[in-house]
Amino acid sequence: MIIFAFASEIGAKAKLKKNMETAIYVPNDHEALRDKDHAELRPFSLYNSTESRRAELHAIVAAARGGAIGRGGEIPWHISEDLKHFKALTQGHPVIMGRATWESLPKRPLPGRRNIVVTRQRDYEAPGAEIAGSPEEAIGMCSPDEQAFIIGGGGIYRATLPYCTTLHLTRVELDVEDADTWFPLPDEEEWTLSEAGRPQATPEGVGYKFETWRRKK
Ligand SMILES: NC(=O)c1ccc[n+]([C@@H]2O[C@H](COP(=O)([O-])OP(=O)(O)OC[C@H]3O[C@@H](n4cnc5c(N)ncnc54)[C@H](OP(=O)(O)O)[C@@H]3O)[C@@H](O)[C@H]2O)c1
């Protein structure tokens, strides 16, 4: 009996040691060489982990009261300052959009940006853009060093918002009663308002303001 208990204790210790060895990630020579210049910049917990760095992913949207964002395939307002804001933030970055949003663009592709169009149609052609078969595939097509932007529409926002770290929201002070596309407005359990722009208005008197929301840890 004593011999059996002793043997099982040795077995348990060996198993624990094996688990510890597999849990601690030790870079091989190639990885160590590759990481040589960056290792000291990374927190130990990241360097010593097999988990890849979580990439920044941004969403950008203009939403009216209640989260209305579209009607009949179009955006139900025209705010030129918001278009400039959109261009300034997304310029030089990949933009990920659903096929309907792509088709709604007056000028395709959006210049100066990698345009990635999400569609289930295998043979869909979008000259000047790259095609992805799912929102996840589209995100995976961007390297962690690229700050990709989700630019709509409704289905793509809903599918990708759980992965987004920052949300650029233009609040439009309009009631769009016949809207057919919606954005899930941020709730304060999940998001923190990090920047709130001052209220502004178009020459026609449509109120709007720019907000930046960051996902809570
Ligand atoms: N206010 C804003 O900031 C804003 C921004 C963007 C868009 N919008 C508006 O939103 C409306 C368009 O939005 P929407 O929701 O109708 O369409 P959308 O999200 O732009 O595109 C929908 C299409 O994307 C593809 N898709 C969606 N989920 C997918 C998945 N999980 N896997 C593979 N493909 C997927 C499908 O394409 P296939 O059918 O080809 O398979 C689907 O028909 C328009 O009115 C537009 O003006 C507003």
The ligand as an ORCA input file, in Angstrom:
! r2SCAN-3c Opt
* xyz 0 1
  N     -24.174     55.249    -41.384
  C     -23.050     54.571    -41.602
  O     -21.985     54.866    -41.013
  C     -23.070     53.434    -42.583
  C     -21.886     52.752    -42.857
  C     -21.920     51.701    -43.767
  C     -23.120     51.356    -44.369
  N     -24.236     52.040    -44.081
  C     -25.529     51.699    -44.692
  O     -25.841     50.362    -44.335
  C     -26.594     49.768    -45.398
  C     -25.866     48.525    -45.872
  O     -25.763     47.627    -44.779
  P     -26.330     46.115    -44.839
  O     -26.343     45.586    -43.457
  O     -27.605     46.123    -45.618
  O     -25.266     45.397    -45.770
  P     -23.689     45.142    -45.617
  O     -23.381     44.685    -44.230
  O     -22.922     46.264    -46.154
  O     -23.517     43.927    -46.641
  C     -24.295     42.764    -46.455
  C     -23.643     41.676    -47.290
  O     -22.370     41.349    -46.739
  C     -22.155     39.963    -46.894
  N     -22.095     39.354    -45.573
  C     -22.682     39.772    -44.423
  N     -22.374     38.931    -43.415
  C     -21.579     37.976    -43.935
  C     -20.948     36.832    -43.410
  N     -21.055     36.501    -42.104
  N     -20.201     36.064    -44.220
  C     -20.051     36.387    -45.527
  N     -20.639     37.468    -46.105
  C     -21.396     38.231    -45.309
  C     -23.328     39.426    -47.686
  O     -22.966     39.606    -49.053
  P     -23.525     38.638    -50.218
  O     -25.018     38.852    -50.255
  O     -22.838     39.119    -51.449
  O     -23.142     37.249    -49.817
  C     -24.435     40.392    -47.289
  O     -25.514     40.434    -48.201
  C     -26.694     50.811    -46.490
  O     -27.905     51.533    -46.316
  C     -25.502     51.693    -46.210
  O     -25.671     53.002    -46.744
  C     -24.251     53.076    -43.191
*
